[in-house]
Amino acid sequence: MQFPLLSVIIFIPLVAGVALLLMPHDRKALIKVTALCASCLTLLLTVILYVSYNTQAGGYQFIERIDWLPSLGISYFVGVDGFSVPMVLLGSLVLVCGVLVSWGVEDRPREFFSFMMFLGTSVLGVFSSLDLFLLFFFYELAVFPKYLMIAMWGYPKTRDYGAMKLTLYLFIGSVISLVGALAMYFASGQNTFDMLALEKAGFSLEFQRLWFPVVFVGFAVLAGMFPFHSWAPDGHVAAPTAISMLLAGVEMKVGAFAALRVAIMLLPEGAKAWAPLIFGLATINVVYGALIAMIQTDFKYVIGFSSVSHMGLVLIGFATLNREGLLGAGLQMFSHGVMTAMFFAVVGMVYDRAHTRDIAQLGGLFRKMPWAGVGFIIGGLVSMGMPGFSGFIAEFPIFMGAWKAAPVVAIIAIVGIVITAGYILLVVRRVFFGAIPPALEKQVGDVTIKDKVVIAVLGVIMIALGWLPALMVPILKTGVDHILRLVGGA
C-alpha cells in the first residue's frame, strides 16, 4: 500500500491543533515547540512531495481516494498536479514562518497556535482536493479560525470591524460559489462531485456562460478581485502578524486557485466568454491598488493594498487563457505569497518595537533593525519586478500573455508596476532611512534570531527563484498544459 504522503501533510496541522487544545494553558513553551515541530514536519514532507513530483509524467499524482458518502457521489479524493504542488509548498512554508514570528505571543498561546494549525490544514486541503464537496469542506474550515484570531489577537482599534468584514465577505462569496457548484453537480447528471469527472461532463455552452461568473466571482472575492477587494486591506491590517502573513500570503491564493480549479477548468467555455470582464476588473485591481497604496500613511495598509494590486496580475494571467499568462500567474501566486509574507513579517517586527505603524513617526530604522530593512528591500525589489528576483520571472510571462490576448490591458497594467516602484521606494526611505525619531532611539532594538531565520529563508527563496526559475517552471508547465487542454488555449 502506498504511503499516504499527501494526507499526512494535510492532517498533521489538524492533529497538532487538536493536541494543542488539550494541553494545559500554562505550558506555553511546550505549546510553541509543538506548533513549530508540527509545521516543520509538514514543510519537510511537502519538500519531499515537491521534489518527488514526476514532471515527465505530469498530471495528477499522489492520488488518494476513499468513498465518503457514495450515495451522494462524495469522496475523500486528493491529489496534486503541477499547478497545485507549488501552492502546497507555499502553504507549508508560510505556516512555519508564521509560527516563528509569533513566538512572542503570550496571550492564550494555546488557542492562538491551535487556530493557526487549523488554518494550515484548510489551505493545504483546498490545494489538494479533487472532490468538489471536499474542496468546499476545507475552504469553509478556515472561516471561524480566521474570525477568532483577528477578533481576539488583532489590532485593538480595528479588530472587531476587520474580523467581521472579512468573514462576511468571504462567507457570502463561498455561498455564491457553492450555488454554482451545486448547479454543476445536478447538470452533470453523474451523481458525483469528482472534479476529474466533471471536467469531462460536457456542460452546454449556455450553462457555462450562465454559471461561470457565479462560481468565479464567488471564489475571486477571497482573491481580492475589484470591487470585492475592500475586505483585504481592512482584514490584513486588523489581523495579528502571522495571520496577515497567512491571509495575504496563502488565503488569497486559495481564492485564486479555487477560481481556476472550479470555474475555469470545469467551465472553460464560460471562461472564454467572460475573459474580457475579468481583464477589465483585474486591470483596475493592478492600477487602483497601487495608487491607493501610494497615499497610505499606515505602514500595514500600504502592504494591504499592494496585495490587492499584485493579485490583479494573477487574475490577468488567468484571463489570458494562454501558456505564458497561466505560467506567469502560477509563478506570481508563489512569488507574491513569499513576498507578502516577508512584508507583513517585517511590518509586525517594526510595530512590536516602535508601537506605531504611522509612517510619519518612523524613520532611520535600518540602523536599529538592519535585518528587517534588508528583508523589506528584497521584498520591495520583488514587488517592483526587478530582474534577478522572483517577481520578474513571474510578471514578465503575465505581460507576454496579456500582450498576446489583450494588448491594451498589458499597456494599462504596466502603469501599476511604475506606481509600485514609487510607493516601495518612498516607504523604504521614510521608514528605514533618514533620521531616527528621538522617541524611537532607545525604544527600538534589533529583531530576534527567529525573526532573522524567517527573513533569511524567505529572502533566499525569492532570490533563488529569480536566478533559477527552473526550480519551479517545469513543474508549473505540466499543470498549465493540463489547463490548456481543457480550455483549448495555446
C-alpha positions in Angstrom: 0.0 0.0 0.0 1.3 3.4 -1.0 2.2 5.7 1.9 -0.5 8.4 2.1 2.0 11.3 1.9 -0.4 13.9 0.9 -3.0 13.1 3.6 -0.3 13.1 6.2 0.8 16.6 5.0 -2.8 17.9 5.2 -3.7 16.5 8.6 -0.5 17.0 10.6 -1.5 20.6 11.4 -5.1 19.5 12.3 -3.9 16.8 14.7 -1.4 19.2 16.2 -4.2 21.8 16.6 -6.4 19.4 18.5 -3.4 18.3 20.6 -2.6 21.9 21.5 -6.1 22.5 22.7 -5.8 19.5 25.1 -2.5 20.9 26.6 -2.5 22.8 29.9 -2.8 26.5 29.1 0.2 27.4 31.3 2.7 25.1 29.3 3.5 28.0 26.9 6.9 26.7 25.9 5.6 23.2 25.1 2.7 24.7 23.1 5.0 26.8 20.9 7.5 24.0 20.4 4.7 21.6 19.5 3.3 24.0 16.9 6.8 24.6 15.5 7.6 20.9 15.2 4.3 20.1 13.5 4.7 22.9 11.0 8.3 22.0 10.3 7.4 18.3 9.8 4.7 19.5 7.4 7.2 21.6 5.5 9.7 18.7 5.4 7.2 16.3 3.9 6.0 18.9 1.5 9.5 19.4 0.2 9.7 15.6 -0.3 6.4 15.8 -2.2 7.7 18.7 -4.3 11.0 17.0 -5.4 9.2 13.7 -5.9 6.7 15.0 -8.4 7.4 13.5 -11.7 7.5 16.3 -14.3 7.9 13.8 -17.1 4.6 12.1 -16.3 2.8 15.2 -15.3 -0.9 15.1 -14.5 -2.3 14.3 -11.0 0.0 12.4 -8.7 0.0 11.2 -5.0 -3.7 10.4 -5.5 -5.7 9.0 -2.6 -9.4 8.2 -2.7 -11.8 6.8 -0.1 -15.6 6.8 -0.5 -17.2 9.1 2.0 -20.9 9.4 1.0 -21.2 7.3 -2.1 -24.9 7.7 -2.3 -24.3 11.5 -3.0 -21.1 11.0 -5.0 -18.9 12.4 -2.3 -15.5 11.0 -1.6 -12.3 11.9 0.1 -10.3 12.4 -3.1 -7.0 14.2 -3.1 -4.1 14.6 -5.4 -1.7 17.3 -6.8 -0.7 18.4 -10.3 2.0 20.8 -11.4 -0.1 23.8 -10.5 -1.0 22.8 -7.0 2.3 21.3 -5.8 3.9 24.8 -5.5 0.8 26.0 -3.7 1.1 23.3 -1.1 4.8 24.2 -0.7 3.8 27.8 -0.2 1.2 27.0 2.4 3.6 24.9 4.4 6.4 27.4 4.2 4.3 30.4 5.4 2.8 28.3 8.2 6.4 27.6 9.6 7.3 31.3 9.2 4.0 32.3 10.9 4.8 30.2 13.9 8.3 31.7 14.2 7.3 35.3 14.1 4.5 34.6 16.6 6.9 33.2 19.2 6.4 36.2 21.4 2.6 35.7 21.7 1.8 35.3 25.5 -1.9 35.9 25.5 -3.6 32.5 25.2 -0.9 30.9 23.0 -2.6 27.5 23.2 -5.7 28.8 21.3 -3.6 31.0 19.0 -1.3 28.3 17.7 -4.1 25.8 17.6 -6.2 28.0 15.3 -3.2 28.7 13.2 -2.7 24.9 12.7 -6.4 24.6 11.6 -5.8 27.3 9.0 -2.9 25.3 7.8 -5.0 22.2 7.2 -7.6 24.3 5.5 -5.3 25.8 2.8 -3.4 22.6 2.2 -6.7 20.7 1.9 -8.1 23.2 -0.7 -4.9 23.0 -2.8 -5.1 19.1 -2.8 -8.8 18.5 -3.2 -10.0 16.7 -6.3 -13.6 16.3 -5.0 -15.7 19.5 -5.2 -17.5 18.8 -1.9 -14.2 18.2 -0.2 -12.8 21.4 -1.6 -15.7 23.4 0.0 -15.2 21.4 3.2 -11.6 22.6 3.6 -12.5 26.1 2.2 -15.0 26.7 5.0 -12.8 25.1 7.7 -10.9 28.4 7.8 -13.8 30.7 8.4 -14.1 30.6 12.2 -10.3 30.4 13.0 -9.7 33.5 10.8 -12.5 35.4 12.5 -11.5 34.4 16.1 -7.8 35.1 15.5 -8.4 38.6 14.2 -11.1 39.4 16.8 -9.1 38.1 19.8 -5.5 38.9 18.9 -5.8 41.6 16.2 -5.1 45.3 16.3 -7.3 46.6 19.2 -8.8 49.6 17.3 -10.0 47.8 14.2 -10.1 44.1 15.0 -13.8 43.7 15.5 -14.6 45.6 12.3 -11.9 43.9 10.3 -12.8 40.4 11.5 -16.5 40.8 10.8 -16.0 42.4 7.4 -13.6 39.8 6.3 -15.8 36.9 7.5 -19.0 38.3 5.9 -17.3 39.0 2.5 -15.7 35.6 2.3 -18.7 33.7 3.6 -21.0 35.3 1.1 -18.6 34.7 -1.7 -18.3 31.0 -0.8 -22.1 30.6 -0.6 -22.4 32.1 -4.1 -19.7 29.7 -5.4 -21.5 26.8 -3.7 -24.7 27.5 -5.6 -22.8 27.4 -8.8 -21.1 24.1 -7.7 -24.4 22.5 -6.9 -25.7 23.6 -10.4 -22.7 21.8 -11.9 -23.4 18.7 -9.8 -27.0 18.4 -10.9 -26.4 19.4 -14.5 -23.7 16.8 -15.0 -26.2 14.0 -14.3 -23.4 11.8 -13.0 -24.2 12.0 -9.3 -20.6 12.9 -8.5 -18.5 15.7 -7.1 -15.4 14.2 -8.7 -13.8 17.2 -10.4 -11.9 14.9 -12.9 -15.2 13.5 -14.0 -16.8 17.0 -14.0 -14.0 18.1 -16.4 -15.4 15.7 -18.9 -19.1 16.4 -18.2 -19.6 18.3 -21.4 -21.7 21.2 -19.9 -23.6 23.1 -22.6 -22.3 26.5 -23.8 -25.4 28.3 -22.3 -24.9 26.6 -19.0 -21.2 27.5 -18.8 -21.8 31.1 -19.8 -24.6 31.4 -17.2 -22.8 29.8 -14.2 -19.1 30.7 -14.8 -19.4 34.3 -13.4 -21.2 33.0 -10.3 -18.5 30.4 -9.5 -15.6 32.6 -10.5 -16.6 35.7 -8.7 -17.6 33.8 -5.5 -14.1 32.5 -5.2 -12.4 35.6 -6.6 -13.8 37.6 -3.6 -11.1 35.8 -1.5 -8.6 36.6 -4.2 -9.3 40.3 -3.6 -10.9 41.0 -7.0 -12.2 44.5 -7.6 -14.8 45.7 -6.5 -15.0 43.0 -3.8 -11.5 43.7 -2.5 -12.1 46.0 0.4 -12.1 43.2 3.0 -8.4 42.5 2.2 -6.7 45.7 3.4 -9.0 46.0 6.4 -8.7 42.3 7.3 -4.9 42.3 6.9 -4.4 45.5 8.9 -6.6 44.2 11.8 -5.0 40.8 11.9 -2.0 39.8 14.1 1.2 39.5 12.1 1.1 35.7 11.5 -2.5 35.8 10.3 -1.7 38.7 8.0 1.0 36.6 6.5 -1.3 33.6 6.0 -4.2 35.8 4.7 -2.2 37.7 2.1 0.4 35.1 1.5 -1.8 32.0 1.2 -5.5 32.6 1.7 -5.8 35.0 -1.3 -4.1 32.3 -3.3 -6.7 29.8 -2.1 -9.4 32.0 -3.6 -7.5 32.4 -6.9 -6.7 28.7 -7.0 -10.3 27.7 -6.4 -11.5 30.1 -9.1 -9.1 28.5 -11.5 -9.7 24.9 -10.5 -13.5 25.1 -10.3 -14.6 27.9 -12.6 -12.0 28.0 -15.4 -11.1 24.3 -15.6 -14.7 23.0 -15.2 -16.4 25.7 -17.3 -13.8 26.6 -19.9 -16.2 28.0 -22.5 -17.6 30.2 -19.8 -14.1 31.4 -19.1 -13.6 32.4 -22.7 -16.9 34.3 -22.8 -16.2 36.2 -19.6 -12.5 36.8 -20.1 -12.9 40.5 -21.2 -14.7 41.3 -18.0 -12.0 39.6 -15.9 -9.4 41.5 -17.8 -11.1 44.8 -17.0 -11.6 44.2 -13.3 -8.1 42.8 -12.8 -6.6 45.8 -14.6 -8.4 48.0 -12.1 -7.0 45.9 -9.3 -3.5 46.5 -10.5 -3.6 50.2 -11.0 -6.2 51.2 -8.3 -4.5 49.0 -5.7 -1.1 50.6 -6.4 -2.5 54.1 -6.4 -4.2 53.7 -3.1 -1.1 52.1 -1.6 0.9 55.2 -2.6 -1.2 57.5 -0.4 -1.4 55.4 2.7 0.1 56.7 5.9 -0.3 53.4 7.8 2.7 51.0 7.1 0.5 48.0 7.1 -2.2 49.5 4.8 0.5 50.0 2.2 1.1 46.3 2.1 -2.6 45.5 2.3 -3.4 47.5 -0.9 -0.2 46.2 -2.5 -1.6 42.7 -2.2 -4.8 43.8 -4.0 -2.7 45.2 -6.8 -0.5 42.1 -7.2 -3.4 39.7 -7.1 -4.8 41.7 -10.1 -1.8 40.4 -12.1 -2.7 36.8 -11.2 -6.2 37.4 -12.4 -4.9 38.9 -15.6 -2.8 35.8 -16.1 -5.9 33.6 -15.7 -7.9 35.7 -18.2 -5.3 35.3 -20.9 -6.1 31.6 -21.1 -2.7 31.1 -22.9 0.5 29.4 -21.9 2.5 32.5 -20.9 -0.2 34.1 -18.9 -1.1 31.0 -16.9 2.5 30.1 -16.3 3.1 33.7 -15.0 0.0 33.5 -12.9 1.3 30.4 -11.1 4.7 31.9 -10.6 3.1 35.1 -9.3 1.0 33.2 -6.8 4.0 31.6 -5.3 6.3 34.7 -5.6 3.7 37.1 -4.2 2.9 34.6 -1.4 6.5 34.6 -0.2 7.0 38.3 -0.8 3.9 39.5 1.1 4.7 37.1 3.9 8.0 38.9 4.2 6.4 42.3 4.0 3.9 41.6 6.8 6.5 39.9 8.9 8.7 43.0 8.7 5.8 45.3 9.4 5.0 43.2 12.5 8.6 43.4 13.7 8.6 47.2 13.3 5.3 47.6 15.1 6.3 45.3 18.0 9.3 47.5 18.7 8.1 51.0 17.7 4.5 50.5 18.8 3.3 52.5 15.8 2.5 51.9 12.2 2.3 55.6 11.3 5.0 56.1 8.6 5.4 59.8 9.6 6.5 58.7 13.1 9.1 56.2 11.8 12.5 56.6 10.2 16.1 55.6 10.4 15.2 52.0 11.5 17.8 50.4 9.3 20.4 51.3 11.9 18.4 49.6 14.6 16.9 46.7 12.6 19.2 46.0 9.6 17.8 42.5 9.0 14.3 43.9 8.8 15.5 46.6 6.4 17.2 44.2 4.1 14.2 41.9 4.2 11.8 44.7 3.2 14.1 45.9 0.5 14.3 42.4 -1.0 10.5 42.1 -0.9 10.3 45.6 -2.5 12.6 44.6 -5.4 10.4 41.5 -5.9 7.3 43.7 -5.8 8.8 46.0 -8.4 9.5 43.1 -10.7 13.3 43.8 -10.8 15.4 41.3 -12.8 17.2 38.7 -10.6 14.2 38.3 -8.2 11.1 36.1 -8.4 8.8 39.0 -9.2 10.4 39.5 -12.6 10.2 35.9 -13.8 6.5 35.9 -12.6 5.4 39.2 -14.0 7.2 39.1 -17.4 5.2 36.0 -18.6 2.0 37.6 -17.5 2.6 40.7 -19.6 3.6 38.5 -22.5 0.4 36.6 -22.2 -1.6 39.8 -21.8 0.0 41.3 -24.9 -1.0 38.3 -27.0 -4.6 38.2 -25.7 -5.3 41.9 -25.0 -2.5 44.4 -25.7 -4.4 47.3 -24.1 -4.6 45.5 -20.8 -0.8 45.0 -20.8 -0.2 48.7 -21.6 -2.5 49.9 -18.8 -1.5 47.3 -16.2 2.2 48.1 -16.6 1.5 51.5 -15.2 0.9 49.7 -11.9 4.5 48.5 -11.9 5.7 52.0 -12.2 3.4 53.2 -9.3 4.6 50.1 -7.3 8.2 51.2 -7.6 7.1 54.7 -6.4 5.5 53.6 -3.2 8.0 51.0 -2.3 10.9 53.4 -2.7 9.0 56.0 -0.6 8.3 53.6 2.2 11.9 52.3 2.3 13.2 55.9 2.5 10.7 57.1 5.1 10.8 54.0 7.4 14.3 52.7 7.2 16.5 55.6 6.3 16.9 59.3 7.3 17.0 60.4 10.9 15.5 58.2 13.6 12.9 60.0 15.7 14.1 60.7 19.3 11.2 58.7 20.8 12.5 55.6 19.0 16.2 56.0 19.6 16.2 54.0 22.8 12.9 52.2 22.3 13.7 50.2 19.2 16.0 47.2 19.3 17.0 44.5 16.7 14.9 41.6 15.7 15.2 38.2 17.3 17.1 35.2 16.0 13.8 33.6 14.9 12.8 36.7 13.0 16.2 36.6 11.2 15.6 33.0 10.2 12.3 34.0 8.7 13.8 36.9 6.8 16.7 34.8 5.6 14.6 31.9 4.4 12.0 34.0 2.6 14.7 36.2 1.1 16.8 33.3 -0.2 13.7 31.8 -1.8 12.8 35.0 -3.7 16.4 35.4 -4.9 16.9 31.7 -5.8 13.6 31.6 -7.9 14.7 34.8 -9.7 18.1 33.3 -10.7 17.0 29.7 -11.1 13.4 29.7 -12.4 13.9 26.1 -13.4 13.4 25.2 -9.8 9.6 25.7 -10.4 8.8 26.4 -14.1 9.0 22.7 -15.3 6.5 21.6 -12.6 4.2 24.5 -13.3 4.3 23.8 -17.0 2.8 20.4 -16.5 -0.2 21.9 -14.7 -0.5 24.6 -17.3 -0.5 22.0 -20.1 -3.5 20.3 -18.5 -5.4 23.6 -18.2 -4.7 24.4 -21.8 -6.1 21.0 -22.9 -9.3 21.9 -21.2 -9.7 25.4 -22.5 -8.2 24.8 -25.9 -5.6 27.5 -25.5 -2.2 27.9 -27.0 
